[in-house]
Amino acid sequence: MAEETLKTEVIQIERKSFVFTLKENPRGRFLRITEDVNGRRDTIIIPAPGLEDFRRTLEDMVRAAGEMPAKEEA
């Protein structure tokens, strides 16, 4: 199935690269997130209708990470 790339952004965090690619095909738009760690790639795809829920959940996780104190290593 033919896919058209609408927008791409890359984020480097420590030793990982995350590629966010907004794409479209005959079935609709979707976001493909690819994690690359030393050549090993994993991908998730989020259909466009779910992006708002995904954003809300991600914002909740970011807020929780900032509010909870980090556990000390034993």
N, CA, C, O and CB atoms as a CASP TS submission, in Angstrom:
PFRMAT TS
TARGET T0000
AUTHOR 0000-0000-0000
METHOD Language model
MODEL 1
PARENT N/A
ATOM      1  N   MET     1       0.846  -1.177   0.000  1.00  0.00           N
ATOM      2  CA  MET     1       0.000   0.000   0.000  1.00  0.00           C
ATOM      3  C   MET     1       0.891   1.240   0.000  1.00  0.00           C
ATOM      4  O   MET     1       1.809   1.345   0.814  1.00  0.00           O
ATOM      5  CB  MET     1      -0.962  -0.002   1.222  1.00  0.00           C
ATOM      6  N   ALA     2       0.630   2.164  -0.894  1.00  0.00           N
ATOM      7  CA  ALA     2       1.433   3.380  -1.010  1.00  0.00           C
ATOM      8  C   ALA     2       1.206   4.290   0.187  1.00  0.00           C
ATOM      9  O   ALA     2       0.074   4.493   0.628  1.00  0.00           O
ATOM     10  CB  ALA     2       1.103   4.123  -2.309  1.00  0.00           C
ATOM     11  N   GLU     3       2.299   4.830   0.700  1.00  0.00           N
ATOM     12  CA  GLU     3       2.248   5.763   1.824  1.00  0.00           C
ATOM     13  C   GLU     3       2.923   7.061   1.424  1.00  0.00           C
ATOM     14  O   GLU     3       3.951   7.062   0.748  1.00  0.00           O
ATOM     15  CB  GLU     3       2.922   5.160   3.083  1.00  0.00           C
ATOM     16  N   GLU     4       2.331   8.163   1.851  1.00  0.00           N
ATOM     17  CA  GLU     4       2.928   9.473   1.620  1.00  0.00           C
ATOM     18  C   GLU     4       3.393  10.037   2.954  1.00  0.00           C
ATOM     19  O   GLU     4       2.635  10.044   3.923  1.00  0.00           O
ATOM     20  CB  GLU     4       1.921  10.440   0.926  1.00  0.00           C
ATOM     21  N   THR     5       4.629  10.508   3.010  1.00  0.00           N
ATOM     22  CA  THR     5       5.159  11.134   4.220  1.00  0.00           C
ATOM     23  C   THR     5       4.751  12.600   4.237  1.00  0.00           C
ATOM     24  O   THR     5       5.024  13.341   3.293  1.00  0.00           O
ATOM     25  CB  THR     5       6.709  10.990   4.297  1.00  0.00           C
ATOM     26  N   LEU     6       4.090  13.015   5.326  1.00  0.00           N
ATOM     27  CA  LEU     6       3.615  14.383   5.465  1.00  0.00           C
ATOM     28  C   LEU     6       4.565  15.241   6.294  1.00  0.00           C
ATOM     29  O   LEU     6       4.723  16.432   6.028  1.00  0.00           O
ATOM     30  CB  LEU     6       2.241  14.390   6.089  1.00  0.00           C
ATOM     31  N   LYS     7       5.199  14.632   7.301  1.00  0.00           N
ATOM     32  CA  LYS     7       6.108  15.379   8.191  1.00  0.00           C
ATOM     33  C   LYS     7       6.972  14.376   8.948  1.00  0.00           C
ATOM     34  O   LYS     7       6.504  13.298   9.315  1.00  0.00           O
ATOM     35  CB  LYS     7       5.308  16.298   9.196  1.00  0.00           C
ATOM     36  N   THR     8       8.230  14.733   9.179  1.00  0.00           N
ATOM     37  CA  THR     8       9.157  13.881   9.934  1.00  0.00           C
ATOM     38  C   THR     8       9.944  14.731  10.923  1.00  0.00           C
ATOM     39  O   THR     8      10.409  15.821  10.589  1.00  0.00           O
ATOM     40  CB  THR     8      10.124  13.124   8.978  1.00  0.00           C
ATOM     41  N   GLU     9      10.087  14.222  12.144  1.00  0.00           N
ATOM     42  CA  GLU     9      10.922  14.859  13.181  1.00  0.00           C
ATOM     43  C   GLU     9      11.765  13.769  13.827  1.00  0.00           C
ATOM     44  O   GLU     9      11.309  12.637  13.985  1.00  0.00           O
ATOM     45  CB  GLU     9      10.041  15.615  14.264  1.00  0.00           C
ATOM     46  N   VAL    10      12.999  14.113  14.202  1.00  0.00           N
ATOM     47  CA  VAL    10      13.899  13.161  14.861  1.00  0.00           C
ATOM     48  C   VAL    10      14.319  13.740  16.200  1.00  0.00           C
ATOM     49  O   VAL    10      14.664  14.917  16.302  1.00  0.00           O
ATOM     50  CB  VAL    10      15.149  12.848  13.974  1.00  0.00           C
ATOM     51  N   ILE    11      14.284  12.888  17.239  1.00  0.00           N
ATOM     52  CA  ILE    11      14.730  13.284  18.576  1.00  0.00           C
ATOM     53  C   ILE    11      15.823  12.302  19.005  1.00  0.00           C
ATOM     54  O   ILE    11      15.648  11.088  18.896  1.00  0.00           O
ATOM     55  CB  ILE    11      13.528  13.299  19.610  1.00  0.00           C
ATOM     56  N   GLN    12      16.949  12.830  19.493  1.00  0.00           N
ATOM     57  CA  GLN    12      18.033  12.007  20.021  1.00  0.00           C
ATOM     58  C   GLN    12      18.003  12.117  21.544  1.00  0.00           C
ATOM     59  O   GLN    12      18.129  13.215  22.086  1.00  0.00           O
ATOM     60  CB  GLN    12      19.429  12.451  19.443  1.00  0.00           C
ATOM     61  N   ILE    13      17.836  10.987  22.241  1.00  0.00           N
ATOM     62  CA  ILE    13      17.830  10.953  23.706  1.00  0.00           C
ATOM     63  C   ILE    13      18.815   9.886  24.137  1.00  0.00           C
ATOM     64  O   ILE    13      18.609   8.695  23.906  1.00  0.00           O
ATOM     65  CB  ILE    13      16.393  10.668  24.283  1.00  0.00           C
ATOM     66  N   GLU    14      19.891  10.336  24.767  1.00  0.00           N
ATOM     67  CA  GLU    14      20.974   9.445  25.167  1.00  0.00           C
ATOM     68  C   GLU    14      21.430   8.656  23.941  1.00  0.00           C
ATOM     69  O   GLU    14      21.820   9.265  22.945  1.00  0.00           O
ATOM     70  CB  GLU    14      20.523   8.486  26.319  1.00  0.00           C
ATOM     71  N   ARG    15      21.395   7.331  23.978  1.00  0.00           N
ATOM     72  CA  ARG    15      21.891   6.538  22.839  1.00  0.00           C
ATOM     73  C   ARG    15      20.782   6.111  21.887  1.00  0.00           C
ATOM     74  O   ARG    15      21.006   5.286  21.001  1.00  0.00           O
ATOM     75  CB  ARG    15      22.616   5.309  23.342  1.00  0.00           C
ATOM     76  N   LYS    16      19.588   6.668  22.066  1.00  0.00           N
ATOM     77  CA  LYS    16      18.445   6.290  21.250  1.00  0.00           C
ATOM     78  C   LYS    16      18.031   7.440  20.337  1.00  0.00           C
ATOM     79  O   LYS    16      18.090   8.611  20.711  1.00  0.00           O
ATOM     80  CB  LYS    16      17.271   5.865  22.138  1.00  0.00           C
ATOM     81  N   SER    17      17.612   7.073  19.137  1.00  0.00           N
ATOM     82  CA  SER    17      17.000   8.026  18.210  1.00  0.00           C
ATOM     83  C   SER    17      15.537   7.645  18.063  1.00  0.00           C
ATOM     84  O   SER    17      15.201   6.467  17.940  1.00  0.00           O
ATOM     85  CB  SER    17      17.730   8.036  16.814  1.00  0.00           C
ATOM     86  N   PHE    18      14.672   8.647  18.077  1.00  0.00           N
ATOM     87  CA  PHE    18      13.252   8.436  17.852  1.00  0.00           C
ATOM     88  C   PHE    18      12.861   9.222  16.615  1.00  0.00           C
ATOM     89  O   PHE    18      13.086  10.430  16.544  1.00  0.00           O
ATOM     90  CB  PHE    18      12.400   8.864  19.092  1.00  0.00           C
ATOM     91  N   VAL    19      12.277   8.540  15.641  1.00  0.00           N
ATOM     92  CA  VAL    19      11.832   9.180  14.418  1.00  0.00           C
ATOM     93  C   VAL    19      10.307   9.184  14.431  1.00  0.00           C
ATOM     94  O   VAL    19       9.676   8.128  14.492  1.00  0.00           O
ATOM     95  CB  VAL    19      12.396   8.451  13.149  1.00  0.00           C
ATOM     96  N   PHE    20       9.726  10.366  14.374  1.00  0.00           N
ATOM     97  CA  PHE    20       8.275  10.546  14.339  1.00  0.00           C
ATOM     98  C   PHE    20       7.920  10.910  12.899  1.00  0.00           C
ATOM     99  O   PHE    20       8.374  11.933  12.386  1.00  0.00           O
ATOM    100  CB  PHE    20       7.787  11.662  15.369  1.00  0.00           C
ATOM    101  N   THR    21       7.119  10.084  12.254  1.00  0.00           N
ATOM    102  CA  THR    21       6.761  10.319  10.864  1.00  0.00           C
ATOM    103  C   THR    21       5.242  10.294  10.718  1.00  0.00           C
ATOM    104  O   THR    21       4.599   9.272  10.961  1.00  0.00           O
ATOM    105  CB  THR    21       7.420   9.266   9.938  1.00  0.00           C
ATOM    106  N   LEU    22       4.683  11.428  10.320  1.00  0.00           N
ATOM    107  CA  LEU    22       3.259  11.506  10.031  1.00  0.00           C
ATOM    108  C   LEU    22       3.084  11.073   8.581  1.00  0.00           C
ATOM    109  O   LEU    22       3.683  11.648   7.672  1.00  0.00           O
ATOM    110  CB  LEU    22       2.685  12.959  10.283  1.00  0.00           C
ATOM    111  N   LYS    23       2.260  10.056   8.376  1.00  0.00           N
ATOM    112  CA  LYS    23       2.082   9.486   7.046  1.00  0.00           C
ATOM    113  C   LYS    23       0.601   9.403   6.704  1.00  0.00           C
ATOM    114  O   LYS    23      -0.272   9.562   7.557  1.00  0.00           O
ATOM    115  CB  LYS    23       2.734   8.095   6.958  1.00  0.00           C
ATOM    116  N   GLU    24       0.355   9.147   5.421  1.00  0.00           N
ATOM    117  CA  GLU    24      -1.015   8.968   4.957  1.00  0.00           C
ATOM    118  C   GLU    24      -1.019   7.892   3.884  1.00  0.00           C
ATOM    119  O   GLU    24      -0.123   7.831   3.043  1.00  0.00           O
ATOM    120  CB  GLU    24      -1.611  10.303   4.414  1.00  0.00           C
ATOM    121  N   ASN    25      -2.034   7.049   3.925  1.00  0.00           N
ATOM    122  CA  ASN    25      -2.251   6.052   2.882  1.00  0.00           C
ATOM    123  C   ASN    25      -3.748   6.028   2.583  1.00  0.00           C
ATOM    124  O   ASN    25      -4.497   6.789   3.195  1.00  0.00           O
ATOM    125  CB  ASN    25      -1.723   4.628   3.319  1.00  0.00           C
ATOM    126  N   PRO    26      -4.204   5.188   1.674  1.00  0.00           N
ATOM    127  CA  PRO    26      -5.636   5.170   1.357  1.00  0.00           C
ATOM    128  C   PRO    26      -6.551   4.891   2.555  1.00  0.00           C
ATOM    129  O   PRO    26      -7.732   5.237   2.518  1.00  0.00           O
ATOM    130  CB  PRO    26      -5.891   4.143   0.306  1.00  0.00           C
ATOM    131  N   ARG    27      -6.031   4.282   3.599  1.00  0.00           N
ATOM    132  CA  ARG    27      -6.847   4.001   4.787  1.00  0.00           C
ATOM    133  C   ARG    27      -6.903   5.167   5.757  1.00  0.00           C
ATOM    134  O   ARG    27      -7.728   5.156   6.671  1.00  0.00           O
ATOM    135  CB  ARG    27      -6.315   2.790   5.502  1.00  0.00           C
ATOM    136  N   GLY    28      -6.041   6.189   5.588  1.00  0.00           N
ATOM    137  CA  GLY    28      -6.056   7.358   6.466  1.00  0.00           C
ATOM    138  C   GLY    28      -4.669   7.786   6.909  1.00  0.00           C
ATOM    139  O   GLY    28      -3.657   7.290   6.413  1.00  0.00           O
ATOM    140  N   ARG    29      -4.643   8.720   7.855  1.00  0.00           N
ATOM    141  CA  ARG    29      -3.379   9.235   8.410  1.00  0.00           C
ATOM    142  C   ARG    29      -3.007   8.473   9.663  1.00  0.00           C
ATOM    143  O   ARG    29      -3.860   7.938  10.372  1.00  0.00           O
ATOM    144  CB  ARG    29      -3.484  10.743   8.722  1.00  0.00           C
ATOM    145  N   PHE    30      -1.689   8.438   9.919  1.00  0.00           N
ATOM    146  CA  PHE    30      -1.187   7.760  11.103  1.00  0.00           C
ATOM    147  C   PHE    30       0.190   8.297  11.443  1.00  0.00           C
ATOM    148  O   PHE    30       0.882   8.869  10.601  1.00  0.00           O
ATOM    149  CB  PHE    30      -1.140   6.233  10.891  1.00  0.00           C
ATOM    150  N   LEU    31       0.570   8.098  12.699  1.00  0.00           N
ATOM    151  CA  LEU    31       1.898   8.478  13.173  1.00  0.00           C
ATOM    152  C   LEU    31       2.699   7.210  13.383  1.00  0.00           C
ATOM    153  O   LEU    31       2.273   6.306  14.102  1.00  0.00           O
ATOM    154  CB  LEU    31       1.821   9.320  14.487  1.00  0.00           C
ATOM    155  N   ARG    32       3.853   7.148  12.758  1.00  0.00           N
ATOM    156  CA  ARG    32       4.764   6.020  12.962  1.00  0.00           C
ATOM    157  C   ARG    32       5.917   6.530  13.824  1.00  0.00           C
ATOM    158  O   ARG    32       6.583   7.502  13.466  1.00  0.00           O
ATOM    159  CB  ARG    32       5.284   5.425  11.582  1.00  0.00           C
ATOM    160  N   ILE    33       6.150   5.874  14.954  1.00  0.00           N
ATOM    161  CA  ILE    33       7.256   6.218  15.844  1.00  0.00           C
ATOM    162  C   ILE    33       8.243   5.063  15.805  1.00  0.00           C
ATOM    163  O   ILE    33       7.907   3.932  16.159  1.00  0.00           O
ATOM    164  CB  ILE    33       6.759   6.502  17.313  1.00  0.00           C
ATOM    165  N   THR    34       9.460   5.356  15.373  1.00  0.00           N
ATOM    166  CA  THR    34      10.496   4.336  15.273  1.00  0.00           C
ATOM    167  C   THR    34      11.610   4.666  16.244  1.00  0.00           C
ATOM    168  O   THR    34      12.130   5.781  16.258  1.00  0.00           O
ATOM    169  CB  THR    34      11.040   4.229  13.831  1.00  0.00           C
ATOM    170  N   GLU    35      11.972   3.681  17.059  1.00  0.00           N
ATOM    171  CA  GLU    35      13.094   3.800  18.003  1.00  0.00           C
ATOM    172  C   GLU    35      14.266   3.055  17.392  1.00  0.00           C
ATOM    173  O   GLU    35      14.132   1.895  17.000  1.00  0.00           O
ATOM    174  CB  GLU    35      12.730   3.228  19.438  1.00  0.00           C
ATOM    175  N   ASP    36      15.416   3.715  17.309  1.00  0.00           N
ATOM    176  CA  ASP    36      16.631   3.100  16.773  1.00  0.00           C
ATOM    177  C   ASP    36      17.698   3.126  17.859  1.00  0.00           C
ATOM    178  O   ASP    36      18.086   4.191  18.341  1.00  0.00           O
ATOM    179  CB  ASP    36      17.125   3.839  15.479  1.00  0.00           C
ATOM    180  N   VAL    37      18.164   1.946  18.236  1.00  0.00           N
ATOM    181  CA  VAL    37      19.236   1.820  19.226  1.00  0.00           C
ATOM    182  C   VAL    37      20.334   0.985  18.583  1.00  0.00           C
ATOM    183  O   VAL    37      20.214  -0.233  18.455  1.00  0.00           O
ATOM    184  CB  VAL    37      18.723   1.167  20.576  1.00  0.00           C
ATOM    185  N   ASN    38      21.401   1.659  18.185  1.00  0.00           N
ATOM    186  CA  ASN    38      22.534   0.970  17.559  1.00  0.00           C
ATOM    187  C   ASN    38      22.101   0.063  16.410  1.00  0.00           C
ATOM    188  O   ASN    38      22.580  -1.066  16.307  1.00  0.00           O
ATOM    189  CB  ASN    38      23.282   0.153  18.597  1.00  0.00           C
ATOM    190  N   GLY    39      21.210   0.535  15.553  1.00  0.00           N
ATOM    191  CA  GLY    39      20.784  -0.236  14.393  1.00  0.00           C
ATOM    192  C   GLY    39      19.593  -1.144  14.617  1.00  0.00           C
ATOM    193  O   GLY    39      19.017  -1.641  13.649  1.00  0.00           O
ATOM    194  N   ARG    40      19.208  -1.376  15.849  1.00  0.00           N
ATOM    195  CA  ARG    40      18.019  -2.200  16.137  1.00  0.00           C
ATOM    196  C   ARG    40      16.817  -1.276  16.173  1.00  0.00           C
ATOM    197  O   ARG    40      16.818  -0.280  16.896  1.00  0.00           O
ATOM    198  CB  ARG    40      18.167  -2.991  17.499  1.00  0.00           C
ATOM    199  N   ARG    41      15.790  -1.599  15.397  1.00  0.00           N
ATOM    200  CA  ARG    41      14.633  -0.721  15.290  1.00  0.00           C
ATOM    201  C   ARG    41      13.356  -1.395  15.761  1.00  0.00           C
ATOM    202  O   ARG    41      13.110  -2.572  15.493  1.00  0.00           O
ATOM    203  CB  ARG    41      14.467  -0.256  13.866  1.00  0.00           C
ATOM    204  N   ASP    42      12.558  -0.622  16.463  1.00  0.00           N
ATOM    205  CA  ASP    42      11.215  -1.028  16.870  1.00  0.00           C
ATOM    206  C   ASP    42      10.274   0.105  16.477  1.00  0.00           C
ATOM    207  O   ASP    42      10.630   1.280  16.569  1.00  0.00           O
ATOM    208  CB  ASP    42      11.137  -1.341  18.423  1.00  0.00           C
ATOM    209  N   THR    43       9.077  -0.257  16.040  1.00  0.00           N
ATOM    210  CA  THR    43       8.134   0.734  15.548  1.00  0.00           C
ATOM    211  C   THR    43       6.748   0.517  16.132  1.00  0.00           C
ATOM    212  O   THR    43       6.301  -0.617  16.307  1.00  0.00           O
ATOM    213  CB  THR    43       8.073   0.697  14.034  1.00  0.00           C
ATOM    214  N   ILE    44       6.077   1.622  16.429  1.00  0.00           N
ATOM    215  CA  ILE    44       4.657   1.579  16.760  1.00  0.00           C
ATOM    216  C   ILE    44       3.942   2.523  15.798  1.00  0.00           C
ATOM    217  O   ILE    44       4.514   3.503  15.321  1.00  0.00           O
ATOM    218  CB  ILE    44       4.395   1.979  18.266  1.00  0.00           C
ATOM    219  N   ILE    45       2.690   2.208  15.528  1.00  0.00           N
ATOM    220  CA  ILE    45       1.881   3.035  14.646  1.00  0.00           C
ATOM    221  C   ILE    45       0.612   3.428  15.389  1.00  0.00           C
ATOM    222  O   ILE    45      -0.079   2.586  15.960  1.00  0.00           O
ATOM    223  CB  ILE    45       1.548   2.290  13.318  1.00  0.00           C
ATOM    224  N   ILE    46       0.319   4.731  15.369  1.00  0.00           N
ATOM    225  CA  ILE    46      -0.870   5.253  16.041  1.00  0.00           C
ATOM    226  C   ILE    46      -1.770   5.877  14.980  1.00  0.00           C
ATOM    227  O   ILE    46      -1.376   6.851  14.338  1.00  0.00           O
ATOM    228  CB  ILE    46      -0.492   6.301  17.155  1.00  0.00           C
ATOM    229  N   PRO    47      -2.963   5.337  14.784  1.00  0.00           N
ATOM    230  CA  PRO    47      -3.889   5.944  13.824  1.00  0.00           C
ATOM    231  C   PRO    47      -4.231   7.373  14.253  1.00  0.00           C
ATOM    232  O   PRO    47      -4.342   7.656  15.446  1.00  0.00           O
ATOM    233  CB  PRO    47      -5.183   5.093  13.697  1.00  0.00           C
ATOM    234  N   ALA    48      -4.395   8.266  13.283  1.00  0.00           N
ATOM    235  CA  ALA    48      -4.660   9.678  13.570  1.00  0.00           C
ATOM    236  C   ALA    48      -5.817   9.902  14.539  1.00  0.00           C
ATOM    237  O   ALA    48      -5.720  10.791  15.385  1.00  0.00           O
ATOM    238  CB  ALA    48      -4.944  10.404  12.292  1.00  0.00           C
ATOM    239  N   PRO    49      -6.913   9.136  14.458  1.00  0.00           N
ATOM    240  CA  PRO    49      -7.995   9.376  15.421  1.00  0.00           C
ATOM    241  C   PRO    49      -7.583   9.147  16.889  1.00  0.00           C
ATOM    242  O   PRO    49      -8.257   9.637  17.795  1.00  0.00           O
ATOM    243  CB  PRO    49      -9.167   8.479  15.088  1.00  0.00           C
ATOM    244  N   GLY    50      -6.514   8.428  17.127  1.00  0.00           N
ATOM    245  CA  GLY    50      -6.062   8.171  18.494  1.00  0.00           C
ATOM    246  C   GLY    50      -4.980   9.106  18.986  1.00  0.00           C
ATOM    247  O   GLY    50      -4.543   8.992  20.132  1.00  0.00           O
ATOM    248  N   LEU    51      -4.535  10.031  18.145  1.00  0.00           N
ATOM    249  CA  LEU    51      -3.421  10.904  18.537  1.00  0.00           C
ATOM    250  C   LEU    51      -3.741  11.808  19.716  1.00  0.00           C
ATOM    251  O   LEU    51      -2.868  12.054  20.549  1.00  0.00           O
ATOM    252  CB  LEU    51      -3.009  11.750  17.372  1.00  0.00           C
ATOM    253  N   GLU    52      -4.948  12.301  19.810  1.00  0.00           N
ATOM    254  CA  GLU    52      -5.316  13.175  20.931  1.00  0.00           C
ATOM    255  C   GLU    52      -5.258  12.393  22.255  1.00  0.00           C
ATOM    256  O   GLU    52      -4.740  12.908  23.246  1.00  0.00           O
ATOM    257  CB  GLU    52      -6.742  13.771  20.714  1.00  0.00           C
ATOM    258  N   ASP    53      -5.772  11.181  22.281  1.00  0.00           N
ATOM    259  CA  ASP    53      -5.681  10.343  23.486  1.00  0.00           C
ATOM    260  C   ASP    53      -4.227  10.030  23.813  1.00  0.00           C
ATOM    261  O   ASP    53      -3.835  10.035  24.980  1.00  0.00           O
ATOM    262  CB  ASP    53      -6.476   9.034  23.300  1.00  0.00           C
ATOM    263  N   PHE    54      -3.436   9.759  22.796  1.00  0.00           N
ATOM    264  CA  PHE    54      -2.007   9.471  22.987  1.00  0.00           C
ATOM    265  C   PHE    54      -1.309  10.677  23.606  1.00  0.00           C
ATOM    266  O   PHE    54      -0.527  10.533  24.546  1.00  0.00           O
ATOM    267  CB  PHE    54      -1.334   9.093  21.639  1.00  0.00           C
ATOM    268  N   ARG    55      -1.594  11.869  23.073  1.00  0.00           N
ATOM    269  CA  ARG    55      -0.991  13.105  23.603  1.00  0.00           C
ATOM    270  C   ARG    55      -1.369  13.328  25.055  1.00  0.00           C
ATOM    271  O   ARG    55      -0.515  13.661  25.877  1.00  0.00           O
ATOM    272  CB  ARG    55      -1.422  14.314  22.767  1.00  0.00           C
ATOM    273  N   ARG    56      -2.650  13.147  25.380  1.00  0.00           N
ATOM    274  CA  ARG    56      -3.108  13.339  26.762  1.00  0.00           C
ATOM    275  C   ARG    56      -2.411  12.370  27.710  1.00  0.00           C
ATOM    276  O   ARG    56      -1.975  12.754  28.795  1.00  0.00           O
ATOM    277  CB  ARG    56      -4.632  13.157  26.853  1.00  0.00           C
ATOM    278  N   THR    57      -2.312  11.126  27.296  1.00  0.00           N
ATOM    279  CA  THR    57      -1.662  10.118  28.142  1.00  0.00           C
ATOM    280  C   THR    57      -0.180  10.431  28.312  1.00  0.00           C
ATOM    281  O   THR    57       0.360  10.295  29.410  1.00  0.00           O
ATOM    282  CB  THR    57      -1.839   8.712  27.541  1.00  0.00           C
ATOM    283  N   LEU    58       0.472  10.843  27.245  1.00  0.00           N
ATOM    284  CA  LEU    58       1.893  11.207  27.330  1.00  0.00           C
ATOM    285  C   LEU    58       2.089  12.399  28.265  1.00  0.00           C
ATOM    286  O   LEU    58       3.020  12.404  29.071  1.00  0.00           O
ATOM    287  CB  LEU    58       2.456  11.533  25.927  1.00  0.00           C
ATOM    288  N   GLU    59       1.227  13.403  28.166  1.00  0.00           N
ATOM    289  CA  GLU    59       1.313  14.552  29.072  1.00  0.00           C
ATOM    290  C   GLU    59       1.134  14.128  30.524  1.00  0.00           C
ATOM    291  O   GLU    59       1.835  14.630  31.403  1.00  0.00           O
ATOM    292  CB  GLU    59       0.262  15.602  28.702  1.00  0.00           C
ATOM    293  N   ASP    60       0.208  13.212  30.790  1.00  0.00           N
ATOM    294  CA  ASP    60       0.015  12.699  32.151  1.00  0.00           C
ATOM    295  C   ASP    60       1.270  12.002  32.657  1.00  0.00           C
ATOM    296  O   ASP    60       1.650  12.166  33.817  1.00  0.00           O
ATOM    297  CB  ASP    60      -1.175  11.732  32.198  1.00  0.00           C
ATOM    298  N   MET    61       1.913  11.227  31.795  1.00  0.00           N
ATOM    299  CA  MET    61       3.130  10.505  32.193  1.00  0.00           C
ATOM    300  C   MET    61       4.285  11.478  32.456  1.00  0.00           C
ATOM    301  O   MET    61       5.056  11.288  33.397  1.00  0.00           O
ATOM    302  CB  MET    61       3.534   9.487  31.102  1.00  0.00           C
ATOM    303  N   VAL    62       4.401  12.509  31.632  1.00  0.00           N
ATOM    304  CA  VAL    62       5.446  13.519  31.834  1.00  0.00           C
ATOM    305  C   VAL    62       5.227  14.237  33.159  1.00  0.00           C
ATOM    306  O   VAL    62       6.172  14.465  33.915  1.00  0.00           O
ATOM    307  CB  VAL    62       5.463  14.536  30.668  1.00  0.00           C
ATOM    308  N   ARG    63       3.975  14.593  33.433  1.00  0.00           N
ATOM    309  CA  ARG    63       3.645  15.267  34.701  1.00  0.00           C
ATOM    310  C   ARG    63       3.970  14.360  35.889  1.00  0.00           C
ATOM    311  O   ARG    63       4.569  14.811  36.865  1.00  0.00           O
ATOM    312  CB  ARG    63       2.145  15.673  34.733  1.00  0.00           C
ATOM    313  N   ALA    64       3.580  13.086  35.814  1.00  0.00           N
ATOM    314  CA  ALA    64       3.840  12.138  36.906  1.00  0.00           C
ATOM    315  C   ALA    64       5.340  11.955  37.118  1.00  0.00           C
ATOM    316  O   ALA    64       5.800  11.878  38.257  1.00  0.00           O
ATOM    317  CB  ALA    64       3.176  10.776  36.611  1.00  0.00           C
ATOM    318  N   ALA    65       6.103  11.885  36.032  1.00  0.00           N
ATOM    319  CA  ALA    65       7.556  11.704  36.154  1.00  0.00           C
ATOM    320  C   ALA    65       8.201  12.893  36.856  1.00  0.00           C
ATOM    321  O   ALA    65       9.174  12.728  37.592  1.00  0.00           O
ATOM    322  CB  ALA    65       8.191  11.508  34.769  1.00  0.00           C
ATOM    323  N   GLY    66       7.661  14.091  36.631  1.00  0.00           N
ATOM    324  CA  GLY    66       8.200  15.285  37.272  1.00  0.00           C
ATOM    325  C   GLY    66       7.777  15.443  38.719  1.00  0.00           C
ATOM    326  O   GLY    66       8.473  16.091  39.500  1.00  0.00           O
ATOM    327  N   GLU    67       6.642  14.858  39.090  1.00  0.00           N
ATOM    328  CA  GLU    67       6.122  15.011  40.442  1.00  0.00           C
ATOM    329  C   GLU    67       6.630  13.949  41.405  1.00  0.00           C
ATOM    330  O   GLU    67       6.732  14.201  42.605  1.00  0.00           O
ATOM    331  CB  GLU    67       4.630  14.980  40.413  1.00  0.00           C
ATOM    332  N   MET    68       6.946  12.774  40.898  1.00  0.00           N
ATOM    333  CA  MET    68       7.367  11.668  41.769  1.00  0.00           C
ATOM    334  C   MET    68       8.875  11.740  42.000  1.00  0.00           C
ATOM    335  O   MET    68       9.649  11.898  41.057  1.00  0.00           O
ATOM    336  CB  MET    68       6.976  10.293  41.149  1.00  0.00           C
ATOM    337  N   PRO    69       9.283  11.622  43.264  1.00  0.00           N
ATOM    338  CA  PRO    69      10.732  11.627  43.509  1.00  0.00           C
ATOM    339  C   PRO    69      11.371  10.346  42.960  1.00  0.00           C
ATOM    340  O   PRO    69      10.769   9.272  43.002  1.00  0.00           O
ATOM    341  CB  PRO    69      11.028  11.767  45.029  1.00  0.00           C
ATOM    342  N   ALA    70      12.580  10.476  42.453  1.00  0.00           N
ATOM    343  CA  ALA    70      13.298   9.324  41.919  1.00  0.00           C
ATOM    344  C   ALA    70      13.709   8.414  43.067  1.00  0.00           C
ATOM    345  O   ALA    70      14.086   8.889  44.138  1.00  0.00           O
ATOM    346  CB  ALA    70      14.538   9.770  41.101  1.00  0.00           C
ATOM    347  N   LYS    71      13.635   7.106  42.844  1.00  0.00           N
ATOM    348  CA  LYS    71      14.060   6.136  43.868  1.00  0.00           C
ATOM    349  C   LYS    71      15.583   6.069  43.848  1.00  0.00           C
ATOM    350  O   LYS    71      16.210   6.066  42.789  1.00  0.00           O
ATOM    351  CB  LYS    71      13.428   4.708  43.616  1.00  0.00           C
ATOM    352  N   GLU    72      16.151   6.017  45.030  1.00  0.00           N
ATOM    353  CA  GLU    72      17.605   5.916  45.138  1.00  0.00           C
ATOM    354  C   GLU    72      18.041   4.492  44.833  1.00  0.00           C
ATOM    355  O   GLU    72      17.367   3.524  45.186  1.00  0.00           O
ATOM    356  CB  GLU    72      18.088   6.343  46.545  1.00  0.00           C
ATOM    357  N   GLU    73      19.200   4.389  44.158  1.00  0.00           N
ATOM    358  CA  GLU    73      19.741   3.065  43.859  1.00  0.00           C
ATOM    359  C   GLU    73      20.306   2.438  45.116  1.00  0.00           C
ATOM    360  O   GLU    73      20.913   3.108  45.951  1.00  0.00           O
ATOM    361  CB  GLU    73      20.822   3.146  42.771  1.00  0.00           C
ATOM    362  N   ALA    74      20.091   1.135  45.233  1.00  0.00           N
ATOM    363  CA  ALA    74      20.553   0.421  46.428  1.00  0.00           C
ATOM    364  C   ALA    74      22.023   0.090  46.354  1.00  0.00           C
ATOM    365  O   ALA    74      22.569  -0.510  47.280  1.00  0.00           O
ATOM    366  CB  ALA    74      19.759  -0.849  46.626  1.00  0.00           C
TER
END
